[in-house]
Structures are given as structure tokens and as C-alpha cells.
Amino acid sequence: MDPIFIQNLHNLLVQTVSPDTNSVKAATAQLNTDFYKTPACIPALASILASSPEQPVRQLAAVELRKRVAQNSGNLWISLSQNEREEIKSRLPELILAEVDNLVRHSAARVVAAIATIEIPLGTWGQLLPFLHQTCTSPQVSHREVGIYILFTVLENIVEGFQEHLQSFFKLFEQLLVDPISIDVRITTVRALGVIAQYIDSDDKDDLKAFQALLPSMIQVIGQCVETGNETGARQLFDVLETLLILEVPILGRHIPELAHFLLQCGGNRNFEGELRVLALNALNWTVQYKKSKIQSNNLAPAILEGLMPIATEEEPEDLDDDAPSRSALRIIDGLSPDPQNRRGAMLALGVSVEGCSEYMTPLMNEVWPIIEAGLVDGDTSVRKASCVAVSCLCEWLEDECAAKHAVLIPRIMDLMNNAETQRSACTALDALLEILQDVIDQYLPLIMERLAGLLETAPLPVKAVVTGAIGSAAHASKSGFLPYFQPTMAHIQHFLVLTGEGEEIELRGITMDAIGTFAEAVGKDIFRPYFPDMMKQAFQGIEMGSARLRECSFLFFGVMARVFGEEFAQYLPNVVPALLASCKQDEHGDESISLSVADASSAFASGSSPANAAAAGDADTSVVLEDVNLDKLMDVNSAIAVEKEIAADTIGTLFAACKAHFFPYVEQSALELVALLPHYYEGIRKSATDSLLEIVRTFYDLSDPQEWKPGANVVVPLSPSVKELVDHVLIPLLEMYETEDNKSVASSLCVGLAETINKVGPAFVEGQLETVCNIAIQILEQKAFCQQDPDQDEAEEAPEDQAEYDSVLISSAGDLVSALAQALGSDFTPAFNRFFPLIAKYYKKNRSLSDRSSAIGCFAEIIAGMKSAITPSTLPLLDLFYRALGDADAEVQSNAAFAVGQLVENTQDDLAPQYLHILGALRPLFNVTPDSPAAKLNAKDNAAGAVGRLIVRNMPAVPLDQVLPIFIDALPLKNDYLENRPVFRAIFHLFQTNGAALYPFLDRLLQVFAHVLDPSHADQIGDDIRADLIQLIVAINREDPAKVQASGLAIWLPGA
């Protein structure tokens, strides 16, 4: 080796670490030009690493040596002679052991890993593993630290090459996890195990068992880091823990109880550093998220909640962006507790806990409301603000219960709006409450608008933003009632649309655009038309301002305007559609030089944390370690742009539905871009792309002048060639997306969208893909879909029945898909029904959620309506199920059961006359309602009336009319479910035709009902066919008793009137 070459290289490295910027630039340029392109630099750098007396130079030599070894896929390294490579491989490990500086040792260890990446697969470094084993078991602690660190860095690169050595590694690591002296040895061992875990398969039972045996020791090492305040080590090990939690291999399964207990202890110990406690609580949050079934099956929730409540009472930092143990705890807890700080924590916990479990909260609300009401007038400001947050959350998930409390909530929230300290929180709560007040908004609107208009003038910007959103919600709730306030409000807020400052100004501008869109929907296109052009201009300006938030708001506004103005909006399509497509295509990385894999980005996006591994940037001779990148900033950029793309994708479908044929020039490109978004890492984008693609198919079909389709497995009415081509391009990518879809909301949206499209397009939509679509529903109902998988659940173990509402929504959506298939296939659905019957029926059990029970019965009702007489062989088992459902404790289930019984009676060919008295007896309690009964009970009454109507039409002699008609006619007119007017009036017509005398005692009452349903000031309740038949009936009655018809006000419907 040329000593002059080595010396010159050494001198340049010395120059590179000098503080003189110009000197550094010159030296770097010469190194890249004259040294780093030749293989000779590798042994030279190794020599400098071994001999330079200056630590910064040795450190730099190690870093550059790793880069040169890895450069161009190892080409420089391979270019060295075999002797040179062997010499470096033999000297480097010993050199690292002798190195006194820890940083240099670590950098040199990564050189070993880089070399091993090349040599191990070639089988040319057989001495490495024996050396590492010997070093890791050395009596010298520094040797053990070096040995395990080299092994860790090597495993990070080429663990596949060491699969046959895993059992020996586990035995070695068992010793190292309890190293008596060095915490570094123990930490690095856990990190090495974290790498190995990613390569263990579920079938590797021996490896799994050996790994699981080490878990208690691994958890102890994490605890040691937290106890000693070793933040760096703790962060590294919590990263390992997160990796273990998200793996689809049951590594942690039986250790979840002790892990949850350990994390709760760490998070709750106020003697530990705050940041370390946050790490522990975040890990507990991951545990709850990723191991939900184990939390449920081990009944860990009560103990976790009890441990978290005291943490939630701790003081919060003023900065909303700062994390703290209390905020971490509030992500995963619920519960209530006394004392000002405890009350604040309890209110916030109550708010965050209702998400996904509202059904279980509903029976408890009578106990909860007094506490909420007391919190809104609590003497402590923080408790009042927290109570407002709780109200906001409750309004989102418990709409009916919150709307029913309007008389208490609105006055107290309005009082809090007068106080500067609680103003913003109170406005947020009012905004949420207004969203759900539809029926009673009128009595509060003048007071609310007066108060909110005043705040628009006086409040600071952040409060103005919340106030503007609340006014939008008031408009949404009051609809045409907002007309008197529309123009004054526009005059107040239009100047917000010219704000350009970052942060609060941009946010206020965006919220104002959203609110104005809501105004347009409330007052209608004729009133809003004078503002339409200028508001569109403002929306286009928002797109050009470089803000993802404003682009998102503009896209939302375009969708609203398209819905309001319909085909009038078409004039803007040439400018709007390109902007939407450009958004769908845009890159999401804040720094183009950094490339993240989809998996990394997805993990970071979903969890709010950062990928722990390194990402390469540029060419092979440079690399960026993610620790050097501002990942929070990167993910913020990604998040904002991803949400913008989500809205853009969603808006495309809305525009086509509204603008119809005017959108034709954009259909092909839009479909292509939306299909390209289906594999996106962000679930919101996948969901929007799915919804829009299926909306495009349905709209395109409607515009193709289709013939009415016929049910059946064989397509009788084919699609037009253009529609068929579009379906082929859309359906297959959607079905492929489902195979790897891990988000229940997206899978649910796909099922609902497929169901709507099948109902619209008929069996031709699933032609050639029928089995695949059926299998989607089967997998979900069996709880075996990819998004339902829990790696810690044994194959023979059933999924927990006590599931969150997200799971119930998915099951219900699968039921919608099954119902649509039954509608499309008709009698040809019979073989599939035999498969689906037990899958759906299992969701009607007492211990199932209300949503599961209700959707199961509703699904059967829709299936019967689709299959018609082909349902006959299953009549008795279905009837038995419906009897049980009619006796359910919840009115929503009873309502669906009444509808289902009616459908069965109408469609089966079996003679159910022997069952009539039993059926009528089961329906009788559903008629016991009052005008102020909950909506679900009123729905059940209407469906019961429809069922009785179907019984009468199907077999009137089997109905004891003297007992049934008084109750049946007293239930009219229907108040909630107007679709059931069809069987009700068919029964009335049938009775008038065949047994008019039975109805004569009720004629006055019936004429009142007729007048009600025909009243043109009411929304249509009966449809054109029933209306025509009803008018004919009135004509017939007029011939017999004109005085009664005249007295009831029905004479206006007589011919010539």
C-alpha cells in the first residue's frame, strides 16, 4: 500500500474536520475526485482508522470506510484483491476491540456490517460469527459491548443469512440480557432481538417459543432504562416494543397482561422523567390498539383505566403541541373522579372514551348527565373547559341523547361563551351541539346568532375561527330558517376570505370557506347565486396560495357548489378538474431527496411516530439516517397533503354525479388517477378513491340510458360496451385492494359502495367476479378478513363478540353487500343463502351488540325481499329467529324484526295461517307508543303496521279483524317510516274491495288519515301509485257518502274539483 497515498488521504481528512468552511469544501471536493473513486481508498481508510491519533479523524475514516464498502453495491470492495479483503476482515474486529472511543467503535462496527452484507451471502467470512460469539462472552465488559453491537449492526443488514443460527443466538442473548455490569450490552441485545423478530414466521414454532421465553428479561431491560433515566436507551427499546406490537406474528400474545401492567407502572410513576413516562404510556396505547383482543380476553381494561385516571389528573403543559403524561393517558382512558384536577381529567377521559363504544354508554347516560351538567358550572375554569370538550365528543357519538338535553346544555354553554377563558371551548361545544339540533334549532337561533355575530366582531382570531364554524353548523341545522341571517353573516365574514398570513389567518380563511358552502346548502341556489361567481374566484385563489389546508377547503367547496347548483356548475369543470387531478398526482414528501417506503410512511402516519430504520437518499455512496431528518416536519407535510388528496379524490365523484354528461371528457383520466390511489398508505385516500370510483360507475351507468335489469346469476340485460369497459377497469383493482386492506373503515366503505352499485347496475356489475365478491362478505362475516386479523389470536379461537363499534359497522356493511347480492341474483341466490344463513344468524345473540343484532335481522329482511318465493325452504328457521328478535329489549331490533316478518309473510309460499295469532301477538307490544316516544319506537310501530298490512293482504281470513283493526288504524298515519305506507294502504284497499263493512266503523278516522297523507304541504309519504289508487278510493267513497268526504276536506281530490 502506498504510504504517500495514505498520508495524503489522512491530511485531507484532518482538513475536513477543521472549523474552516472553505478548507472543508476544498478537501471534500479533492477526496471525492482523487480518492473515493479508487478501491485503494478502502485499505487506506482502514489503516487510518487503525493508526490515526486523532479521534475525529478515526471517526470520519470509519464513516467514509462504510460508505466506500457499500458504494455501487459493493463494487469498490469487490475490486480489492482477495488478500487485501482478508487482511481487513481479520484486522477490523480486533481493531474495534482496541478502540477506546465509543463513537468510533460504533461507526467501525457498521463497517463490519457493510462488509458482512457482501461477504456472508458469498460464504467468505466464516470466522465472523465465532469471533462475535467469543467477544460477546468475553470476561471484559468492553469486549461484550463491542461484540453485541457488531452483531446487532450485522443482523440489521443480513438476518436472512443467519436463520440457521437463531437458536444459538437466543441462548447467547439469554445471557446478555442479564449482563451483570453493562446496561449497554442489555440494551443492544434487546435491539438485536427486535431485528430478529421481524424475520420469524408464525410457522417457526421453536423460534417463537425461544423468543417468547426472553420477553420477561427484555421488559426488565426497558424498566431499567426508565428507572435510571436512560432516555436514549429507553427510546430505542420502546421502538423495539412498537415493532413487536405491530408484527403479524403472535410473539407477545401471552405476555400482554404483564406488559400492560409494566407499562402502566412506568407511566404512572411520577418519580420518573416525564418524557420517559410519555414513552411508556404511548407504548401502552400501542398495546391497546394492536392487541385489542388480548386486552378484552384478559379483562385488562378495568385495571388499565384505574391506573390511568390519576395520570389524567396531572397538570397539562400550556402548549397544545407539547406531550405530557396526562395527554398520553387521555388517549386511552375513560372514567370519573372528584377534585378539580381529577374532575378535569375525568371530563376529558369521558369525552375520549365514548368513541367506538357509544352503544355501551347509552344506558349509563342518566348517571353521566348530572356530572356533565355540574362540570359546565364548576368553580374551576379548567373543569368547565374540559366539560365543553366532553360535550363535543358526546354530540358526535350520542346524537339523540345530546339533542334531548338541549334545554339544559344550550343555556349553560351560552353562559360560558361570555367568559374569555372558556369562550373558545364553549363555541366548540356549541358547534358540535348545533350539528345535531335539527328539530329544535328554531327556538334558539335568534339568541345564538346574536351572540355569535357579536363574537365575530370582538373575539381574537382563534375564537373567530370556532365561531365561524359554529355559524356554519347553525345554518346546517336550521336550513331555510337561516335565511334572515344569511346576508348579514356574509357581510361579517367575507373579508376573512382575503386573509393570507400563515397559521391562524389561513385556518380562519379555510373555515370561512367551509361555512359559506354550508350557507349555500341551507338557503338554496337561488338565494346564493349572486355570491356564487365571487366565491368560486376566492376558492380558486385559495388553491394558488401554496397551502394544503386551503386547497382542501377549496376542493370541499367545489363539491358543495356542485351539489347545490348541479349542472350549472359544469362551466367551472375545465378549471376545477385539472386542479383535483393535480392534487391526486402530487408527491407528499416534504424533501424530495428523502425516500420513504410505503410501509415506513404508513407506520409513521398511522401511529404519529417515526419509522425507526434508515432510509437511503441519493446514490449508493451517500445515506441518510432518519435520526438526522426532521421526521415530525416530514410527516406533517405528508399528513396535510394526504388529507388534501383525500378530499380531492372524494370531490371527483361528487362532481360527476352533479354535472352528469358535462363531466364525460374527464371520466377516463379521473378513473385512472383514482385507481392509482387505491394502494396508497393513507386509509382516507383509499376510502375516498373507492367511493368516487363506484360513484363514477353508478353515474356513468345512469347516463347510458340503461334498460331495467333482471335478477339472476346469468346476465339477461348486458351493460353497454362503454359501461362494461369502465366496470372492468374499476372493479378488479378494488377487489385487489381488498385482499391487503388492513383498515376496517375502508373495507366497510368498499362493501357499502359495492352494495349500492350492485343495487343500481344489477348482476352485470359482478359478472365474472361474483364468487370473489361473495367471498368478501363471507370473510368479513367469519371475521377472517385481512383487516380483522389479530396475530395473537389462535386459529381455532373465535373473535371476541364484545367488539368495538368499528367492527360492528364492518359487519353491518358486509350484510349490506349480501343483501345487494340477493337483490341482484333473486332466486339464484338460494345456494349462497344456505352458506350465509348461519354466518349472519350468529350475530343475533343476546351478548352481541345492538348494531350486530339489528343489522343481522335487517339483512335477512332485505335478503327475503330479493329472493322472494325462493326463501320458502328457510321459512320456519327464519320465523323462529324473528320471533326472538320481536322480543328483543331494543326497539331498533324490534323494528327490523317487524319488517322482516312482514317480508317473510309476503314472499314465502308456505301457509303461515297457523302462525298468524303468534305473529300478531309478538307485534302487539310495538304499537304501544306515545307521540314523544324515541324515534326507534316510532319506527318499530310503523314497521309493525306494515307487517300487519302484509298479513291482511296475504290471508285476510286468518286475521281476527275485530281485534286487529282498531289497533292497526289507530297507528295511522305513519310518522317515521313512510315506505311502510305501501303495505298499509294495500291492506286498506284490499279490505275496501273484499270486506268494506269491516272498515265502515273506522271511516271517519280513515278519511282523516287520507287527508293527512294527501296534504300537499307535507313531504310525499305514499308515492304516485298509492296516491292514484287512494284518489280512486275517495271517489268510490264519495259515491256512497259524499257528506263525509266533504267534511274531511277531501273533495278537492275529486274529478272536476
ROFI-833142 format. One record per residue (C-alpha): x, y, z. Coordinates in steps of 0.5 Angstrom, whole numbers, plus 500, padded with zeros to 3 digits. Example, Ala and Ser with C-alpha at 12.3 -4.5 7.8 and 13.67 -1.06 7.14 Angstrom:
525491516/527498514/
//
This chain:
500500500/503507498/504511505/504517501/497516499/495514506/499520509/495525503/489522505/490523512/492530511/485531507/481528513/485533518/483539514/476536513/475536521/477543521/473549523/475553517/469552512/473554506/478549508/473543509/470545502/476544498/478538502/472535501/472536493/479533493/477527497/471526492/475527486/482524487/481519493/474516494/473513487/479508487/479502491/486504494/482508499/479503503/485500506/488507506/482509511/482502515/490504516/488511518/482508523/487504526/493509527/491516527/492519534/486524533/479522535/475526530/480523524/479516526/471517527/471520520/475515517/470510520/464513517/468514510/470507510/463504511/461509505/466506501/465499502/458500501/459504495/456502488/453495491/460494494/464494487/470498490/470493496/470487491/475490486/480489492/485483492/483477496/489478500/487486502/480484504/482478508/487483512/482488513/477483515/482480520/484486523/478490523/474487529/481487533/482494532/475495534/476492541/482496542/479503540/478507546/472512544/465509544/463513538/469511534/467504536/460504534/462507527/467502526/462496528/458499522/464498517/464491519/456490518/457493511/463488509/459482512/453484508/457483502/462477504/457473509/452471503/458469499/460465504/467468505/467470512/466464516/471467522/466473524/461469528/465465532/469472533/463475535/461470540/467469543/467477544/460477547/462472552/469475554/470477561/472484559/466488559/468493554/469487549/462485551/459492549/463492542/461484541/454485541/454492538/457489532/453483532/447488532/449492526/450486522/444483524/440490522/443488515/443481513/439477518/437472513/444469512/443467520/437464520/440457522/444461528/438463531/437458537/445459538/443467538/437466543/442462548/447468547/442473548/439470554/446471558/447478555/440481557/442480565/449482564/451484571/455490569/453494563/447497561/449498554/450490553/443489555/440495551/444493545/441486546/434488546/435492540/438486536/432481538/428487535/431486529/431478529/423478531/422481524/424475521/421470525/415467522/408464525/410457523/417457526/414455533/421453536/424460535/417463537/418459544/425461545/424469543/418469548/422466554/426472553/421477553/421478561/428480561/427484555/422488559/426488565/431492561/426497559/425498566/432499568/433505563/427508565/429508573/436510571/433516567/437513561/433517556/437515549/436507551/429508553/427511546/431505543/428500547/421503546/422503539/423495539/417494543/413498538/416494533/414487537/407490537/405491530/408485528/403480525/407474529/404472536/410474539/407478545/401474546/401471553/406477556/401482554/398482562/405483565/407488559/401492560/402492568/409494567/408500562/402503567/407502573/412506569/407511566/404513573/411513577/412521578/419520580/421518573/423523568/416526564/419524557/420517559/413517562/410519556/414514552/411508557/404511556/405511549/407504549/401502553/397506548/400502542/399496546/391497547/391499539/395493537/393488542/385489543/383482543/388480549/386486553/379484552/380477553/384478559/379483562/385488563/381495561/379496569/386496572/389500566/383505567/384505574/391506573/391512568/386516572/391519577/395521571/390524567/389529573/396531573/398539570/398540563/403544559/400550556/403549549/398545545/404541542/407539548/406532550/405530557/403524561/396527562/395528555/398521554/394518559/387521556/389518549/387511552/382512558/376514561/373514568/371520573/374522579/373528584/378534586/379540581/385537577/381530578/375533575/378536569/382529568/375526569/371530564/377529558/377522560/370521559/370525552/375521549/373514552/366515548/369514541/367507539/363505545/357510545/352504545/355501552/355509554/348510552/345506558/349510563/348517561/343518566/348517571/353521567/349528565/349530572/356530572/357534566/352539568/355540574/362541570/359546566/358550572/364548576/368553580/375551577/376554570/380548567/374543569/369548565/373548559/374540560/366539560/366543554/370538551/366532554/360535551/363536544/365529544/359526546/355530541/359526536/357519538/351520542/347525538/340523540/342523548/345530547/340533543/335531548/339535553/338542549/334545554/340544560/346545555/345551551/344556556/350553560/354553554/352560552/354563559/361560558/361564552/361570556/368569559/374570556/377564559/372559557/370562550/373558545/372551549/364554549/364556542/367549540/362545544/356550541/359548534/358540536/351541539/348545533/350540528/345535532/340540534/336540527/328540530/329545536/334550533/329555531/327557539/335558540/337561533/336568535/340568541/345564538/346568532/346575536/352572541/356569535/355575531/358580537/364575538/366576530/367583532/371582538/374576539/381574538/383570531/383563534/376564537/373568531/375561527/371557532/365562532/365562524/365554524/359554529/355559525/356554519/353549524/347553526/346554518/346547517/341545523/336551521/337550514/332555511/331558518/338561517/335566511/334572516/342571518/345570511/346576508/349580515/353574516/356574509/358582510/361580517/366574515/367576507/373580509/376573512/377570505/383575504/387573510/394571507/398570514/400563516/397560522/391563525/389567519/390561514/386557519/380562519/380563512/379556511/374555516/370561513/370558506/367551509/362555513/360559507/359553503/354550509/350557508/349555501/346549502/342552507/339558503/339554497/342556490/337562488/339566494/346564494/347565486/349573487/355570491/357564487/362567482/366571487/366565492/369561486/374566485/376566492/376559492/381559486/385564489/386559496/389554491/394558489/397560496/401554497/397552503/395544503/389547508/387552503/387547498/383542502/378547503/377550496/376543494/371542499/367548497/367546490/364539492/359543496/357548490/357542485/351539490/348546490/348548483/348541479/349542472/350550473/357548476/359545469/362552467/368551472/370544471/376546466/379549472/377545478/378538475/385539473/387542480/384536483/388531479/394535480/393534487/392527487/398526483/403531487/409528491/408528499/415528501/417535504/424534502/425531495/432528497/429523502/425517500/421513505/418506503/410506504/411501510/415506513/411512512/404509513/407506520/409513522/403517519/398512523/402512530/404519530/411517531/417516526/420510523/426507526/430505521/435508516/432511509/437512503/438518500/441520493/446515490/449509494/455512496/451517501/446515506/441519511/440516518/433518519/435521526/438526522/432528519/426532522/421527521/416531525/416536520/416531514/410527517/406534518/408536511/405529509/399529513/397536510/398534503/395527504/388530507/388535501/389529497/383525500/379531499/381532492/379524491/372525494/370531490/372528484/366523485/361529487/363533481/361527476/354526480/352533480/355535473/353529469/354529462/359535462/364531466/365526461/371529458/374528465/372521466/377517464/383521467/379521473/378514474/386512472/388517478/383514483/385507481/393509482/391512489/388505491/395502494/396509498/399508505/394513508/387510509/383516508/385517501/384509499/377510502/376517498/378514492/374507493/368512494/369516488/371510483/364507485/360514484/363514477/361507475/354509478/353516475/356513468/351507468/345512470/347516464/348510459/340510458/340503461/335498461/332496467/336490470/333483471/335479477/339472476/346469476/346470468/346477466/340478462/341485460/348487459/352493460/353498454/360497452/363503455/360502462/363495462/369497460/369502466/367497471/373492468/378498470/375499476/372493480/379489479/383494482/378495488/378487489/385487489/386493494/381489499/386483499/391487503/386492506/388493514/383499515/376497517/373503515/376503508/373495508/367498510/366503505/368498500/362494502/357499502/360502496/359495492/352494495/350501492/353500486/350492485/343495487/344500482/347496476/345489478/348483477/352485471/356489475/359483478/359479472/366474472/367477479/361474483/365469487/370474489/365479492/361474495/368472499/369479501/362478505/364471508/371473510/368479514/362475517/367470519/372475522/377473518/378479513/385482513/383488517/380483522/386479523/390479530/396476530/396474537/389470536/390463536/387460529/382456533/380462537/374466536/374473535/371477541/364478541/364484545/367488540/368496539/363499534/368500528/368492528/360492528/360498523/364493518/360487520/354491518/357493511/358486510/351485511/349491506/353487501/350480502/343484501/345487495/347480492/341477494/337483490/341482484/341475484/334473486/332466487/339464484/342467491/339460494/346456494/349462497/344464502/345457505/352459506/350466509/345464514/349461520/354467519/349472519/345469524/350468529/350476530/343475533/345473540/344477547/351478548/352481541/352489541/346493539/349494532/350487531/343484533/340490529/344489522/343482522/335482523/335488518/340484513/335478513/329482511/333485505/335478503/328476503/326482499/331480494/330472494/322473494/319466494/326462494/326464501/321459502/325453505/328457510/321460513/321456519/328458522/328465520/321466523/324463530/329468529/325474528/320471534/326472538/328479535/321482536/322480544/329484544/330489549/332495544/327498539/331498533/332491533/324490534/323495528/328491524/324484526/317487525/320489518/323482517/317478519/312482514/317481508/317473510/309473510/309477504/314472500/314465503/310460499/309457506/302457509/303461515/296462517/297457524/303462526/298469525/296469532/303468535/306473530/300478532/302477539/309479538/308485534/302488539/307491544/310495539/304499538/305502545/308508544/307516545/308522541/314523545/317516544/324515542/325515534/327508535/320506538/316510533/320507527/318500530/311502531/311504523/314497521/309493526/304497522/307495515/307488518/300487520/298490513/302485509/299479514/292482512/293482504/296475504/291472508/285476511/281471514/287469518/287476522/282477527/280484524/275486530/281485535/287488530/283494526/282498532/290498534/292498526/288504524/290508531/297507529/296511523/298516520/305513520/310518523/317516521/318510516/314512510/316506506/311502510/305506508/306502501/303495505/299499510/295502504/295496500/292493506/286498506/285498499/284490500/279491505/275496502/275491496/273485500/270487506/268494507/264493512/269492517/272498516/266503516/266504524/273507522/271511516/272518520/279516522/281514516/279520512/283524517/289519515/288520508/287528508/294528512/298524507/295527501/296534504/301538499/304542505/307535507/313532504/311526500/309520504/306515499/309515492/305516486/302509485/299509492/296517491/293515485/289509488/288513494/284518490/280513486/278510493/276517495/272518489/268511491/267513498/264520495/259516491/257512498/258518503/259525500/258529506/264525510/268526504/266534504/267534512/274531512/277536506/278531501/273534496/279538493/281531490/275529487/275530479/273537477/274540483/
//
